[in-house]
Amino acid sequence: MATYTNSANCGRRCPQPLPRILSTEEIVPTMERIISQYEAARNSVLNNVTVETASFASVLQPIVDVEQETNGEIGVIWMLQYGAPEIATQEAVHKARQLFVAAEGCWNSDDSMYKLLVAARDNSDKDANPDVASKLLLDHTLLRYKLAGCGAKANRNNETQESFSKESLDLSNALSTTLSNIAQENDGMWFAVEELEDLPSDELSRIKQKRQLEIVPHEQGKEMIFVPFSNGGTIAVLTFSGNQQVRKRMYLADQRKLQKNIPILQDIVVKRQRLAKRLGYESHAHMRMEDRLLAGPEQVHELLESLTDGLIRRGREELDVIQRARLKDMRQRQNVSSNGHSVAKSAFPPWDLKYYQNIVNIDRNIDQSKIAEYFSMEYAIPAMLQIFNTTLGLQFDPIPDDQMQRNEKWDDSVTAFAVWDTRSSSDEATFVGYLYFDVLWRPNKFRGAHNVTMEYGFERSNGDRKYPSTIVMSAFPTASGDSRLVLLKHHQLLTVFHELGHAIHSLVSRTKYSRFHGTSLPPDFVEIPSLMLENWCWMPEVLKSMSTHYSYLCPEYLAKWKAENPGKEQPPKEIPDAIVDALVKYRYASRGLYHLYQLSISLFDMAIHSPSSAVEATAVNVQKLWYDIRERIEGLDFTEVRDIGSELVAFNHLLGGFDVAYYSYLCCSSFAQDLFQNLFVEEPMNPEAWDRYRRIILQPGGEHLALYKLVEEALGHSPDLTALIKPLRNAVL
């Protein structure tokens, strides 16, 4: 039993221990044991239940009991594929996943069990206490079987079912390979020291330490520095280097880094189409839309089409502002483009975008490096948590490192909190669950930001609760040199808020079954809470509450600041009003371009997954399609990238379960802004509004028959699917 004492928690005893992190050697045997538990439960059902006696309690409950009691162990294994520092651990996870996927494929394609499940649904009046949650779980399970080949849509025999299962496993392995390639990519570029002279000292220091133990090559007597693509290396060069050729070399090299994933994606597109067709669906997109808020691919296309013109119009206005700054700068440098044409050429190469966005922002008094000095990770994250104490009554008690066992952390940089609900009328707070932060880059780690739930909450048969354990995970650049100081730029602050929104959703959800807990929702619903929460990151009072200049945090940091700023006066402790005002004023200044990038991915996602025949799927040139869409939508010139670029396979979403789902960011952005305007815009910290939001949106998780109606109930009207465009129309450029 986890227990710890400090002044914050007054010796509270947590009612369940922290999740135990499996060692590399334990992963596969644990998965084999879990599979055996499932097999035993299934065999018992098949041997003892008939179509006539089938009910939820006799057919599904025994299997659900195994699912719920093992969900923590499986959750830890899945987490390690993202967070494990060692390749050997990730390889063990990959093997465990293969075992589970193969077993699950056999279970879900078992006609005998499928017939019992159908009978249980038809005999539902035999259940003593039928309830909404159990009905949902039964329907959800039947859909799994349907998608594995059971039911009327699939004309099958044993031979075709065996080939279907094999092809499903082949697809799973292909997806796993692409994700491993992304996580384990560790290349970069060598540059002469003088080529990186524009980079801020902290960025340069961090980059240098990446390969400090290697023999640094010298080219014509020049000292060379290795810049990794990951750990913020590419972003640093593209944002700060004033040398266009350096930016271009870095960008093109970064674009090449995962070319080996392109033919795999090409094959995945064909496999997905073929499997969907075998199940009787028109396309993979139609199959994946079975359990979404939006009615089908047609409604997704309507949504994207309704947003396209307005977003393109706004995005071009934003790009014009940046282009003017670019051309002005290039004329001052008396430069010409690489093809010898005049700098007045209207094309905008992608390697120039971040640099000139930064130049424009500095002119607006928005210097992200200066802003970051006020948001150290060690101060800003606890301040964020305080917001949820105010709004939701949650208290986050840090668990000291010396009170965590070696098998309760997967990396030394991980921090953990016990979370309590203080809203009770009694003096006793109630336990909610565990929250972890694992936000820094390290080798072999997942390269994006996401929320990972290791243990889902549920209600045990005796009425006790299993509490969730959830992680805010990202790969922010590490501290520079020997310092432990990590500073967050505003967009990184937004990222933490976003993922924390998912984590809070998991923590406050209360469901009967683990399968519907918290963020176990359709993708076009699950992003609503996290996207809505981003609004708080633009409120002056909230930004100030999270800000303290790092030089005030400890003598070590003050000495660091003085060493880097000799003779200068120490900055104010709290972020100045002028910086906050500029940040808020230009909140939407680049939002059109941001949403256009989301729109590009959404259109690409739907395009590669909409072919209705093998011929169409095979004819899709994924690389060409990606850059065609990006040029048309975003207005950038990808001429020198389109034949070598691998950006389309360098992020996880379309390969890691978010296929036919990227539109959800745009869809949920509209829902989120509609909710914010109706519930919080006047009083963002109003506990009554937050309590209503918690009760209607957060608490049910996915355990509701009509999720769309939950949004309508919270709003008081039908959601506006174009709400995200409204604040852009008259926003300052």
FENLIN-V383104 format. One record per pair of residues at least 12 apart in sequence whose ideal C-beta (glycine too) atoms are under 8 Angstrom apart, sorted by the first residue. I is the first residue (numbers start at 0). J is the second residue. D is the distance in Angstrom with one decimal. If there is no record, write none. Layout:
# FENLIN-V383104
I:J:D
I:J:D
This chain:
# FENLIN-V383104
0:12:6.9
0:13:7.2
0:15:7.8
0:16:5.7
1:13:4.8
1:15:7.5
1:16:4.5
1:17:5.0
1:398:7.7
1:417:7.7
3:398:6.0
3:399:6.5
3:402:4.2
3:417:7.9
5:396:7.4
5:397:7.8
5:399:6.8
7:394:7.9
7:396:4.9
7:397:7.0
8:396:4.0
8:417:6.8
8:419:7.6
11:396:7.2
11:417:7.4
11:419:7.0
11:428:7.2
11:430:7.9
13:417:5.4
13:430:5.9
13:433:8.0
14:430:5.2
14:466:7.2
15:430:7.8
15:465:7.2
15:466:5.7
17:398:7.6
17:403:6.8
17:404:7.9
17:407:4.5
17:415:6.9
17:433:6.1
17:468:7.2
18:71:5.7
18:74:7.4
18:75:5.6
18:407:7.3
18:433:7.5
18:453:5.0
18:454:5.6
18:468:5.0
19:75:7.3
19:406:5.3
19:407:6.7
20:75:6.0
20:79:7.6
20:406:5.2
20:407:6.3
20:408:6.6
20:409:5.0
21:72:7.4
21:75:5.7
21:76:6.6
21:79:7.2
21:406:7.9
22:406:7.3
23:85:6.7
23:87:5.3
23:88:4.6
23:91:5.1
24:91:7.9
26:76:5.8
26:79:7.1
26:88:7.2
26:91:4.1
26:92:6.0
26:94:7.8
26:95:5.1
27:91:5.7
27:94:5.5
27:95:5.3
27:98:7.2
29:72:5.7
29:76:7.0
29:95:7.6
30:73:7.8
30:76:6.5
30:95:3.9
30:98:5.4
30:99:5.9
31:98:6.7
33:65:7.8
33:69:4.8
33:72:6.4
33:73:6.5
33:99:7.7
34:98:6.4
34:99:6.7
34:102:4.8
36:65:4.9
36:69:6.5
37:62:6.9
37:65:5.4
37:66:7.9
37:102:7.0
37:106:6.9
38:102:7.7
40:61:4.6
40:62:5.0
40:64:7.2
40:65:4.9
41:62:6.3
41:106:6.4
41:109:7.9
41:112:6.6
43:61:6.3
44:57:7.1
44:58:5.7
44:61:5.8
44:62:7.0
44:112:7.2
44:115:6.8
45:111:5.9
45:112:6.5
45:115:7.5
48:115:5.8
50:114:6.3
50:115:6.6
50:118:4.3
51:118:7.7
53:115:4.8
53:116:7.7
53:118:3.8
53:119:4.4
53:122:5.7
54:119:5.4
54:122:5.7
54:123:7.5
54:125:4.7
54:126:5.2
55:119:5.5
55:123:7.1
55:126:5.2
55:129:7.5
55:133:5.1
55:136:7.9
55:137:5.8
56:126:6.1
56:127:7.7
57:119:7.4
58:112:7.9
58:115:4.8
58:116:6.0
58:118:7.7
58:119:4.5
59:116:6.8
59:119:6.4
59:133:7.9
59:136:6.7
59:137:5.9
59:140:6.2
63:136:6.8
63:512:6.7
63:514:7.9
64:460:7.6
66:513:6.8
66:514:7.1
67:457:5.1
67:459:7.7
67:465:7.1
67:512:7.1
67:513:4.8
70:454:6.6
70:455:5.3
70:457:7.7
70:513:4.8
71:453:6.5
71:454:4.1
71:465:7.8
71:468:7.4
73:99:7.6
74:452:6.4
74:453:4.1
74:454:5.5
74:455:7.0
74:468:7.7
75:453:5.4
76:92:5.8
76:95:5.5
76:96:7.8
77:92:7.6
77:96:7.9
77:451:7.6
78:409:7.4
78:451:5.1
78:453:5.2
78:470:6.8
79:92:5.1
79:409:6.6
80:92:4.4
80:93:7.3
80:96:7.2
80:178:7.6
80:182:8.0
80:445:7.9
81:182:7.7
81:444:7.0
81:445:3.9
81:449:7.6
81:451:6.0
81:472:6.3
82:409:5.3
82:410:6.7
82:437:5.8
82:444:6.2
82:445:6.9
82:451:7.5
82:470:7.7
82:472:6.4
83:409:6.3
83:443:7.1
84:409:7.4
84:410:5.7
84:441:5.8
84:442:6.9
84:443:6.2
84:444:7.2
85:443:7.2
86:183:6.9
86:443:5.9
89:179:6.9
89:182:7.1
89:183:7.8
89:443:6.4
93:175:5.8
93:179:6.8
96:171:7.6
96:175:6.4
97:168:7.6
97:171:7.5
97:172:6.9
97:175:7.7
100:167:7.9
100:168:6.2
100:171:4.7
101:164:8.0
101:168:5.7
104:147:6.4
104:164:4.7
104:167:5.4
104:168:6.2
105:164:6.7
107:143:5.1
107:144:5.2
107:146:7.6
107:147:3.6
107:149:7.4
108:144:7.4
108:147:4.4
108:148:5.0
108:149:6.3
108:160:5.7
108:163:7.1
108:164:5.9
109:144:7.9
109:149:7.7
110:149:6.0
112:144:7.5
113:141:7.6
113:144:4.7
113:149:4.1
113:150:7.0
116:137:6.8
116:140:6.1
116:141:5.6
116:144:6.6
117:141:6.9
119:137:6.3
120:137:5.6
120:138:7.4
120:141:6.7
123:137:7.9
130:511:7.5
131:702:7.3
131:703:7.6
131:704:5.9
132:510:7.0
132:511:4.2
132:512:5.8
132:515:7.0
132:702:5.0
133:511:7.6
134:704:7.9
135:515:6.8
135:701:7.8
135:702:6.3
135:703:7.9
135:704:6.7
136:512:5.4
136:514:6.3
136:515:7.4
139:290:7.6
139:514:6.6
142:289:6.2
142:290:6.5
145:278:7.3
146:278:6.5
146:286:6.8
146:289:7.5
147:163:7.9
147:164:7.9
147:167:7.4
148:160:5.8
148:163:5.0
148:164:7.8
148:277:7.3
148:278:6.4
152:278:5.8
152:279:3.1
152:280:7.7
153:277:6.6
153:278:5.6
153:279:6.2
159:277:7.9
163:274:7.2
163:277:6.0
166:270:6.5
166:273:7.0
166:274:6.1
167:274:6.4
169:270:6.7
170:267:6.6
170:270:4.5
170:271:6.8
170:274:6.7
173:263:5.5
173:266:6.2
173:267:5.4
173:270:6.9
174:267:6.6
174:654:5.3
174:655:7.1
176:263:6.2
177:260:4.8
177:263:5.3
177:264:6.9
177:267:7.6
177:648:6.3
177:654:4.7
178:651:6.1
178:654:5.8
178:655:5.7
180:257:6.1
180:259:6.3
180:260:5.5
181:257:6.5
181:260:7.4
181:446:6.1
181:648:7.8
181:649:6.4
181:650:7.4
181:651:6.3
181:654:7.9
182:443:5.8
182:444:6.8
182:445:5.8
182:446:6.7
183:443:5.7
184:228:6.9
184:229:6.9
184:256:5.7
184:257:6.2
184:446:7.8
185:227:7.0
185:229:6.9
185:442:6.4
186:227:7.5
186:228:6.0
186:252:8.0
186:256:5.6
187:209:7.8
187:225:5.5
187:226:5.2
187:227:3.9
187:228:5.3
187:229:7.9
187:232:5.9
187:252:7.8
188:225:7.4
188:226:5.3
188:228:7.9
188:248:6.5
188:249:5.6
188:252:4.9
189:216:6.7
189:218:7.8
189:223:4.7
189:224:7.1
189:225:5.5
189:226:7.6
190:223:6.6
190:224:5.6
190:226:6.0
190:236:7.9
190:245:6.5
190:249:8.0
191:218:6.9
191:221:4.4
191:222:7.1
191:223:6.0
191:224:7.7
192:221:7.0
192:222:4.9
192:223:7.4
192:224:5.8
193:221:7.6
194:240:7.6
194:242:6.2
194:245:5.0
195:224:6.0
195:226:7.3
195:236:7.3
195:240:6.8
195:245:7.4
197:239:5.3
197:240:5.2
197:241:4.6
197:242:7.1
198:235:5.9
198:236:7.2
198:239:4.8
198:240:6.6
199:239:6.3
199:368:5.5
200:479:8.0
200:563:6.2
201:479:4.6
201:486:7.7
201:563:7.8
202:231:7.4
202:235:4.4
202:239:6.6
202:479:7.4
203:224:7.7
204:479:3.8
204:480:4.7
205:230:7.3
205:231:7.2
205:476:6.0
205:477:6.5
205:478:7.2
205:479:3.9
205:480:7.5
206:224:6.4
206:225:7.6
206:226:5.4
206:227:7.3
206:232:5.8
206:235:6.7
207:224:6.1
208:479:7.1
208:480:6.3
209:225:6.4
209:227:5.3
209:230:6.5
209:232:7.4
210:225:4.6
210:227:7.9
213:225:7.3
226:249:6.8
228:252:7.6
228:253:4.9
228:256:5.6
229:440:6.4
229:446:6.1
229:474:7.2
230:440:4.3
230:474:7.5
230:476:5.3
230:477:6.4
231:440:7.2
231:475:7.6
231:476:3.4
233:249:5.9
233:250:7.5
233:253:4.6
234:353:7.0
235:476:7.9
236:249:4.3
237:249:6.4
237:250:6.2
237:350:6.3
237:352:7.8
237:353:4.3
237:354:6.2
238:353:4.7
238:354:6.2
238:357:5.2
239:354:7.3
239:357:7.2
240:354:6.8
241:354:7.4
243:329:7.8
243:334:7.0
243:350:7.4
243:351:6.8
244:337:7.6
246:350:4.4
246:351:6.7
246:354:6.1
247:337:7.2
247:348:7.2
247:350:4.7
249:350:7.3
250:349:6.4
250:350:3.6
250:640:7.8
251:350:7.5
251:639:6.9
251:640:6.8
251:643:6.8
254:640:5.5
254:643:6.2
254:644:4.1
254:645:6.2
254:646:5.9
255:643:5.3
255:644:7.4
255:645:6.4
256:645:6.5
256:649:6.9
257:645:4.3
257:648:5.4
257:649:4.9
258:643:7.2
258:645:4.7
260:645:6.3
260:648:3.5
260:649:7.5
261:621:6.7
261:622:5.7
261:645:5.7
261:647:7.4
261:648:5.7
263:648:7.4
264:621:5.4
264:647:7.0
264:648:5.1
264:653:7.8
264:654:7.3
265:619:7.6
265:621:5.5
267:654:7.3
268:607:5.0
268:608:7.3
268:610:7.6
268:616:5.4
268:619:5.7
268:621:6.5
269:613:6.6
269:616:4.7
269:617:5.6
271:283:4.1
271:608:6.5
271:616:7.9
271:658:7.4
272:608:7.7
272:610:5.3
272:611:7.8
272:612:7.5
272:613:6.4
272:615:7.6
272:616:3.9
273:613:5.9
273:616:7.4
276:611:7.8
276:612:7.6
276:613:7.4
281:611:5.2
282:296:7.2
282:608:6.6
282:609:5.1
282:610:6.1
282:611:5.1
283:608:4.4
283:609:7.7
283:610:8.0
283:658:7.4
283:659:6.7
284:296:4.3
284:299:7.8
284:605:6.1
284:608:4.4
284:609:4.8
284:659:4.9
287:608:7.1
287:658:6.4
287:659:3.8
287:660:7.2
288:659:6.5
290:521:5.7
291:521:4.8
291:522:7.3
291:523:5.3
292:521:5.7
292:523:4.6
292:524:5.4
292:666:7.6
292:706:6.1
292:707:5.2
293:523:5.7
293:662:7.9
293:666:6.9
296:605:6.6
296:609:6.3
296:659:7.6
299:601:8.0
299:605:6.1
299:659:8.0
299:662:5.1
300:605:6.6
302:662:6.4
302:665:7.0
302:666:6.1
302:720:5.7
303:598:6.5
303:601:5.8
303:602:6.1
303:605:7.2
303:662:6.2
303:665:7.3
305:720:6.8
305:721:5.9
306:594:7.6
306:598:6.5
306:665:6.1
306:721:6.5
306:723:7.5
306:724:6.5
307:598:6.6
307:632:7.5
309:721:7.4
309:724:4.6
309:727:7.5
309:728:7.8
310:591:5.9
310:594:5.2
310:595:5.4
310:598:5.9
310:724:6.7
310:727:7.8
311:595:6.8
311:632:6.7
311:634:7.7
313:590:7.8
313:591:3.4
313:724:7.6
313:727:4.8
313:728:7.5
314:591:4.0
314:592:5.1
314:594:7.6
314:595:4.3
314:632:7.9
314:633:6.6
314:634:6.7
315:634:5.8
316:591:7.1
316:732:6.0
317:588:6.7
317:589:5.7
317:591:4.9
317:592:5.2
317:732:6.4
318:347:6.4
318:592:6.6
318:633:8.0
318:634:5.4
318:635:8.0
320:359:6.2
320:588:7.8
320:732:5.3
321:347:7.7
321:352:7.1
321:355:4.8
321:356:5.9
321:359:5.7
322:345:7.5
322:347:5.7
322:355:7.8
324:355:5.2
324:358:5.4
324:359:5.1
324:362:7.5
325:347:7.2
325:351:5.8
325:355:4.5
326:342:5.7
326:343:6.5
328:355:7.2
328:358:6.7
329:342:4.3
330:342:5.9
346:636:3.8
346:638:7.6
347:634:6.9
347:635:5.4
347:636:5.9
348:635:7.1
348:636:5.5
348:639:7.2
349:635:4.9
349:636:7.5
349:637:6.4
349:640:6.7
352:635:6.9
356:589:6.2
359:588:7.9
360:585:7.4
360:588:8.0
363:581:5.6
363:584:7.8
363:585:5.2
363:588:7.3
364:577:6.3
364:578:6.6
364:581:4.1
365:578:7.6
365:581:5.3
365:582:5.8
365:585:6.2
367:488:4.5
367:489:6.4
367:490:7.6
368:488:7.7
369:578:7.2
370:488:6.6
370:489:5.5
370:574:7.4
370:578:6.3
370:582:7.0
371:486:4.0
371:487:6.0
371:488:4.7
371:489:7.7
371:491:8.0
372:486:6.2
372:548:5.7
372:549:5.8
372:550:7.9
372:570:7.0
373:546:4.0
373:547:6.7
373:548:5.5
373:549:7.6
373:573:7.6
373:574:4.2
373:578:7.9
374:486:6.4
374:487:4.5
374:488:7.7
374:489:7.5
374:492:5.6
374:545:6.4
374:546:6.1
375:484:6.2
375:485:6.8
375:486:5.8
375:487:7.4
375:547:7.3
375:549:4.6
375:552:6.3
375:556:7.9
376:438:7.0
376:475:7.6
376:485:4.2
376:486:7.3
376:487:5.8
377:485:7.5
377:552:7.1
378:545:7.4
378:546:8.0
378:547:5.1
378:549:7.8
378:552:6.4
379:487:5.9
379:492:6.5
379:495:7.6
379:545:4.7
379:546:7.5
380:436:6.3
380:495:6.7
381:395:7.7
381:397:8.0
382:544:5.7
382:545:4.1
383:495:6.7
383:496:6.7
383:499:6.3
383:545:6.3
384:416:7.4
385:544:7.3
386:535:6.6
386:541:6.8
386:544:7.6
386:684:8.0
387:503:6.1
388:421:7.6
389:684:5.7
389:686:7.8
390:684:5.8
390:686:6.5
390:689:4.3
391:420:8.0
391:422:7.9
391:503:7.2
391:507:6.6
391:689:5.8
391:693:6.2
392:420:5.9
392:421:4.8
392:422:3.8
392:686:7.7
393:418:5.8
393:419:7.1
393:420:6.2
393:421:7.3
393:431:6.6
393:503:7.5
393:506:7.2
393:507:7.5
394:418:7.2
394:419:4.6
394:420:7.9
394:421:5.3
394:428:6.3
395:416:4.2
395:417:7.6
395:418:5.6
395:434:6.5
396:416:6.1
396:417:4.7
396:418:7.7
396:419:6.8
397:414:6.9
397:415:7.5
397:416:5.6
398:414:8.0
398:415:4.5
398:416:6.5
398:417:6.0
403:415:6.6
409:437:7.7
410:437:6.6
410:441:6.7
412:437:6.8
412:439:5.1
412:441:7.3
413:435:5.8
413:436:7.0
413:437:4.8
414:435:6.9
414:436:4.9
415:433:6.1
415:434:7.1
415:435:5.0
415:436:7.9
416:433:7.0
416:434:4.6
416:435:7.6
417:430:7.3
417:433:6.2
418:430:7.6
418:431:4.2
418:432:5.5
418:433:6.8
418:434:5.4
418:506:5.5
419:431:6.0
420:507:7.9
430:466:6.1
431:466:6.7
431:467:8.0
431:506:5.1
431:507:6.9
432:454:7.8
432:456:6.7
432:466:4.2
432:467:4.1
432:468:6.0
432:469:6.9
432:505:7.4
432:506:5.0
433:454:7.9
433:466:7.4
433:467:7.5
433:468:4.2
433:469:7.4
434:468:8.0
434:469:6.1
434:470:7.8
434:471:7.4
434:502:5.8
434:506:6.5
435:468:7.3
435:469:7.2
435:470:4.3
435:471:7.1
436:470:7.4
436:471:5.1
437:470:5.7
437:471:7.3
437:472:4.8
437:473:7.8
438:471:6.4
438:472:6.9
438:473:4.6
438:474:7.8
438:475:5.4
438:495:6.9
439:473:7.9
439:474:7.2
439:475:5.7
439:476:7.9
439:477:5.3
439:485:6.7
440:474:4.3
440:475:6.4
440:476:5.9
440:477:5.5
441:474:7.8
441:477:7.6
444:474:5.6
445:472:6.7
445:474:6.7
445:651:7.2
446:474:5.3
446:650:7.8
446:651:7.7
447:473:7.3
447:474:7.0
447:650:6.4
447:651:5.9
448:472:7.0
448:473:3.7
448:474:7.3
448:494:4.8
448:497:7.4
448:498:5.5
449:472:5.8
449:473:7.6
449:498:6.4
449:501:7.9
450:469:6.4
450:470:6.8
450:471:6.2
450:472:7.0
450:498:4.9
450:501:3.5
450:502:5.3
450:505:7.2
450:518:6.6
450:529:7.9
451:469:7.1
451:470:4.5
451:472:5.3
452:467:6.1
452:468:7.2
452:469:4.5
452:470:7.4
452:505:5.2
452:516:7.7
452:517:6.4
452:518:6.7
453:468:4.6
453:469:7.0
453:470:6.7
454:466:7.4
454:467:5.6
454:468:4.1
455:467:5.8
455:505:7.7
455:513:3.9
455:514:7.7
455:516:4.0
455:517:6.8
455:519:6.9
456:505:7.7
456:508:6.4
456:509:6.8
456:510:6.7
456:513:6.9
456:516:4.9
456:517:7.1
457:510:6.4
457:511:6.6
457:512:5.6
457:513:4.1
457:516:6.3
458:510:7.5
458:511:4.9
458:512:7.9
464:509:7.7
465:513:7.3
467:505:4.9
467:506:6.0
467:508:7.4
467:516:6.5
467:517:6.3
469:501:7.7
469:502:4.7
469:505:4.2
469:506:6.4
469:517:7.4
470:502:7.3
471:495:6.5
471:498:4.6
471:499:5.5
471:501:8.0
471:502:5.3
472:498:7.2
473:491:7.9
473:494:6.1
473:495:7.3
473:498:6.7
475:487:7.0
475:491:5.8
482:555:7.8
482:559:6.2
484:549:6.0
484:556:5.8
484:559:6.8
486:549:6.6
489:536:7.5
489:582:6.5
492:536:5.7
492:545:7.4
493:533:5.5
493:536:5.0
496:529:7.8
496:532:5.4
496:533:5.6
496:535:6.7
496:536:5.0
497:529:4.5
497:530:7.0
497:532:6.8
497:533:5.8
498:529:6.8
499:529:7.8
499:532:7.1
500:528:4.8
500:529:3.2
500:530:7.5
500:531:7.3
500:532:3.8
500:533:7.7
501:517:7.9
501:518:5.3
501:525:7.5
501:528:7.1
501:529:5.0
503:528:7.3
503:532:7.8
503:697:7.4
504:517:5.2
504:518:5.4
504:525:7.9
504:528:5.0
504:529:7.5
504:697:5.4
504:700:7.9
505:517:3.4
505:518:5.7
507:693:5.8
507:697:5.1
507:698:6.2
508:697:6.2
508:698:5.9
508:699:7.4
508:700:4.2
509:698:5.6
509:700:7.8
510:699:7.2
510:700:4.5
510:701:7.6
510:702:4.5
511:702:6.4
512:702:6.9
514:701:7.8
515:700:4.8
515:701:3.9
515:702:4.1
516:700:5.0
516:701:7.8
517:700:5.2
518:700:7.6
519:700:6.1
519:701:5.0
520:700:6.8
520:701:4.5
520:706:7.1
521:701:7.5
521:706:6.9
522:657:6.3
522:660:3.9
522:663:4.1
523:660:7.2
523:662:7.1
523:663:4.3
523:666:4.8
523:667:6.4
524:667:7.1
524:670:7.9
524:706:5.2
524:710:7.7
525:663:7.4
525:667:7.6
526:663:5.4
526:664:6.0
526:666:8.0
526:667:3.6
526:668:7.8
526:671:7.6
527:667:4.7
527:670:4.9
527:671:5.1
527:674:6.9
527:696:7.0
527:710:7.3
528:671:7.7
528:696:6.4
528:697:6.3
530:664:7.4
530:667:5.3
530:668:5.3
530:670:8.0
530:671:3.9
531:671:3.8
531:672:7.6
531:674:5.5
531:675:5.2
531:679:7.9
533:671:7.9
534:671:7.9
534:672:8.0
534:675:5.1
534:679:7.3
534:683:7.6
535:683:6.5
537:582:7.5
537:583:5.7
537:586:5.2
538:583:8.0
538:683:6.2
539:576:7.7
539:579:4.9
539:580:7.4
539:583:6.1
541:683:7.8
542:574:6.4
542:579:5.4
542:582:7.3
543:573:5.8
543:574:6.1
543:579:6.7
546:573:5.7
546:574:3.9
547:572:6.0
547:573:6.8
548:569:7.7
548:570:4.9
548:571:6.8
548:572:5.6
548:573:7.7
548:574:7.7
550:569:5.8
550:570:6.9
551:572:5.0
557:569:7.6
584:731:5.8
585:731:6.0
586:730:7.3
587:726:5.9
587:727:5.5
587:730:3.5
587:731:7.3
588:730:7.0
588:731:6.4
588:732:5.9
590:726:7.9
590:727:5.9
590:730:7.3
591:727:5.7
592:633:6.9
594:665:6.8
594:668:7.5
594:723:6.7
594:727:7.9
595:632:5.4
595:633:4.9
596:629:8.0
596:633:6.4
597:661:7.2
597:664:5.1
597:665:5.7
598:632:5.6
598:665:6.6
599:628:5.1
599:629:4.9
599:632:4.6
599:633:6.0
600:652:7.5
600:653:7.8
600:661:4.8
601:661:4.6
601:662:4.3
601:664:7.5
601:665:6.2
602:628:5.3
602:632:6.9
603:624:6.4
603:625:5.6
603:628:5.3
603:647:7.0
604:653:5.8
604:658:6.6
604:659:6.3
604:660:7.3
604:661:4.4
604:662:7.1
605:659:6.9
605:662:7.0
606:619:7.5
606:624:6.0
606:628:7.3
607:619:5.7
607:621:6.0
607:624:6.9
607:653:7.9
608:658:6.1
608:659:5.1
621:647:6.2
622:641:7.0
622:642:7.7
622:644:6.9
622:645:7.8
622:647:6.7
623:641:6.7
625:644:7.5
625:646:7.1
625:647:4.1
626:640:6.4
626:641:3.9
626:644:6.4
627:641:8.0
665:723:6.7
666:720:6.7
668:722:7.8
668:723:4.3
669:718:6.8
669:719:6.2
669:720:5.0
669:721:6.3
669:722:4.2
669:723:4.7
670:710:5.8
670:718:5.2
670:720:8.0
670:722:7.5
672:722:4.4
672:723:5.6
672:725:7.5
672:726:7.1
673:714:5.9
673:718:5.4
673:719:5.1
673:722:4.5
674:692:7.5
674:696:7.7
674:710:7.4
674:713:6.1
674:714:6.4
676:722:7.5
677:713:7.7
677:714:5.3
677:715:6.8
678:691:7.2
678:692:6.0
678:713:6.9
679:692:8.0
691:713:7.2
692:713:6.6
695:709:5.7
695:712:5.6
695:713:4.7
696:709:6.2
696:710:7.6
696:713:5.7
